[in-house]
Amino acid sequence: DRTNVGFAEEALRVDRGISDAAFALGAGIFFIGYAIFEIPSNLLLKRFGARFWLARIAVTWGIVAALFAFTTNDTMFIILRFILGVTEAGLFPGVIMYLSEWFPNKVRVRMFAIFYLAQPFSQMIGAPLSGGLISVGDQVTPFHGWQVMFAGEGILAVLAGVAALVFLTNSPQQAKWLEPGEKASLTAAMEREDTARTEDGPKGIWRAMASGRVWYFTIIYFCLQVAVYGTTFYLPQQVSSLLGQDVGWQVGLVTAIPWLVGLVACYLIGSRADSVGRRRRWGTLFYVTTGLSILGSAWAGANGQPVLGILFITLAVASFLSVGPITWAYPTAFLTGAAAAAG
């Protein structure tokens, strides 16, 4: 739902009359529902367990994503985007919270980096897949290509939810695949960290919401996400403009390049950001590089430099993917329990 809507932008305008203003509003309104239901979703995950709640998110999210195939006008597009945000709310921070209960802080950036690899990998695969489904759908089905794309990719999320119900384990204490000694050792290590976090961090939902450190990291993450989604939503159209071609499989392949480079960078940086000093230095570097690279891509596009523009986009994607796992290591180091769910 982050990449495919960008691939469908032009087709939705031609086939359904979706205006540029409605597309931009729909792209953004997603996050209103997402933000409103984020904290309740995380608290429910804490109550019902990750296995059930993450599966619920994926299944409902996939169903709504597939319903975009039936979009007929501006209003329906905007409403579906809002509902999509509501259904997805809590997935990403829920997984972060879930992983923080399995891995001690010293290896947490590495684990977050592995989780983050899903984003560039899905974009790398999803970009040519989206472009290819549009092309194939237009040529060999009675439907519009963008309808085939939305339906097919929505079903994938539903299947992921079903898989979560089968394979996911809620906590180390419930892990049948851990030996008793391994389980006891991991539980003891995590309890020591929880004790330190309880003594150092805010206790409870409202104290977490009032914590200056929580808001400090919120502002930092807000700035990062402006850059991330400004790039992600419009990347297919930007590549299309730089190449002078309509959105299709060729644009999809080129769009995959930044995510491929980002995948490698995310893993390499995440596996080596194992000290507080290194996390701070590298985090600062990649935040600055992200912003300068996006400015560079805009300059290259305005001056007819397509190759340079794609290089700048690639550097931006590699930078913001590398800094994400580093950023999440900080709040998970001092938040625990309900404060972690809310914060």
PyMOL commands that set and color helices and strands:
alter all, ss='L'
color gray80, all
select helices_A, chain A and resi 4-16+20-36+38-48+50-70+74-88+91-100+105-116+118-140+145-167+172-174+180-200+205-210+212-243+249-272+276-302+306-329+331-334+337-342
alter helices_A, ss='H'
color red, helices_A
deselect
rebuild
show_as cartoon
